[in-house]
Amino acid sequence: MVWMQHASKVGSVVAAQNFKTHQQQEIVQLVNSGQKTAADAARLFNVHPATVSRLPRRDKAP
């Protein structure tokens, strides 16, 4: 991805993580079941905890 290469060259932080559908489902299940906290799941998938904490809300949206 060209924009990611450019962002890393200029020192920008890439804020969006594109999870695969099965990864999103796994994270949501781990967090909602209480097996992992958002912070633990973030470490597992090497992303910022805020990225993980937004996923359950997206999953519950109508």
C-alpha atoms as a printed R data frame, in Angstrom:
   type eleno elety resid chain resno       x       y      z
1  ATOM     1    CA   MET     A     1   0.000   0.000  0.000
2  ATOM     2    CA   VAL     A     2   1.608   3.172 -1.219
3  ATOM     3    CA   TRP     A     3  -0.072   5.492  1.302
4  ATOM     4    CA   MET     A     4   1.246   3.409  4.224
5  ATOM     5    CA   GLN     A     5   4.785   3.576  2.846
6  ATOM     6    CA   HIS     A     6   4.470   7.337  2.423
7  ATOM     7    CA   ALA     A     7   3.016   7.749  5.912
8  ATOM     8    CA   SER     A     8   5.869   5.820  7.466
9  ATOM     9    CA   LYS     A     9   8.455   7.878  5.546
10 ATOM    10    CA   VAL     A    10   7.016  11.183  6.745
11 ATOM    11    CA   GLY     A    11   6.499   9.914 10.280
12 ATOM    12    CA   SER     A    12   2.701   9.759 10.247
13 ATOM    13    CA   VAL     A    13   0.938   7.274 12.452
14 ATOM    14    CA   VAL     A    14  -1.356   4.873 10.658
15 ATOM    15    CA   ALA     A    15  -4.531   4.988 12.753
16 ATOM    16    CA   ALA     A    16  -6.750   2.504 10.954
17 ATOM    17    CA   GLN     A    17  -6.285  -1.219 11.254
18 ATOM    18    CA   ASN     A    18  -7.994  -3.283  8.615
19 ATOM    19    CA   PHE     A    19  -9.029  -6.468 10.333
20 ATOM    20    CA   LYS     A    20 -10.341  -9.434  8.439
21 ATOM    21    CA   THR     A    21 -13.941 -10.308  9.311
22 ATOM    22    CA   HIS     A    22 -12.918 -13.416 11.236
23 ATOM    23    CA   GLN     A    23 -10.380 -11.383 13.222
24 ATOM    24    CA   GLN     A    24 -13.033  -8.825 14.167
25 ATOM    25    CA   GLN     A    25 -15.382 -11.597 15.241
26 ATOM    26    CA   GLU     A    26 -12.657 -13.250 17.307
27 ATOM    27    CA   ILE     A    27 -11.737  -9.997 19.049
28 ATOM    28    CA   VAL     A    28 -15.373  -9.146 19.786
29 ATOM    29    CA   GLN     A    29 -16.003 -12.646 21.151
30 ATOM    30    CA   LEU     A    30 -12.875 -12.557 23.355
31 ATOM    31    CA   VAL     A    31 -13.715  -9.133 24.790
32 ATOM    32    CA   ASN     A    32 -17.474  -9.631 25.175
33 ATOM    33    CA   SER     A    33 -17.052 -13.039 26.841
34 ATOM    34    CA   GLY     A    34 -14.583 -11.615 29.330
35 ATOM    35    CA   GLN     A    35 -11.751 -13.912 28.244
36 ATOM    36    CA   LYS     A    36  -9.619 -10.886 27.317
37 ATOM    37    CA   THR     A    37  -9.746  -7.188 28.075
38 ATOM    38    CA   ALA     A    38  -9.578  -4.730 25.185
39 ATOM    39    CA   ALA     A    39  -5.958  -4.055 26.138
40 ATOM    40    CA   ASP     A    40  -5.100  -7.776 26.137
41 ATOM    41    CA   ALA     A    41  -6.765  -8.300 22.762
42 ATOM    42    CA   ALA     A    42  -4.934  -5.254 21.394
43 ATOM    43    CA   ARG     A    43  -1.603  -6.722 22.446
44 ATOM    44    CA   LEU     A    44  -2.573 -10.046 20.891
45 ATOM    45    CA   PHE     A    45  -3.302  -8.387 17.527
46 ATOM    46    CA   ASN     A    46  -0.571  -5.731 17.856
47 ATOM    47    CA   VAL     A    47  -2.912  -2.728 17.651
48 ATOM    48    CA   HIS     A    48  -3.827   0.176 19.910
49 ATOM    49    CA   PRO     A    49  -6.394  -0.635 22.634
50 ATOM    50    CA   ALA     A    50  -8.716   2.099 21.316
51 ATOM    51    CA   THR     A    51  -8.956   0.230 18.017
52 ATOM    52    CA   VAL     A    52 -10.134  -2.879 19.831
53 ATOM    53    CA   SER     A    53 -12.478  -1.026 22.156
54 ATOM    54    CA   ARG     A    54 -14.417   0.336 19.165
55 ATOM    55    CA   LEU     A    55 -15.067  -3.101 17.666
56 ATOM    56    CA   PRO     A    56 -17.714  -4.356 20.126
57 ATOM    57    CA   ARG     A    57 -19.723  -1.157 19.645
58 ATOM    58    CA   ARG     A    58 -19.633  -1.635 15.882
59 ATOM    59    CA   ASP     A    59 -20.773  -5.231 16.255
60 ATOM    60    CA   LYS     A    60 -23.809  -4.213 18.364
61 ATOM    61    CA   ALA     A    61 -24.902  -1.362 16.082
62 ATOM    62    CA   PRO     A    62 -28.337  -1.843 14.450
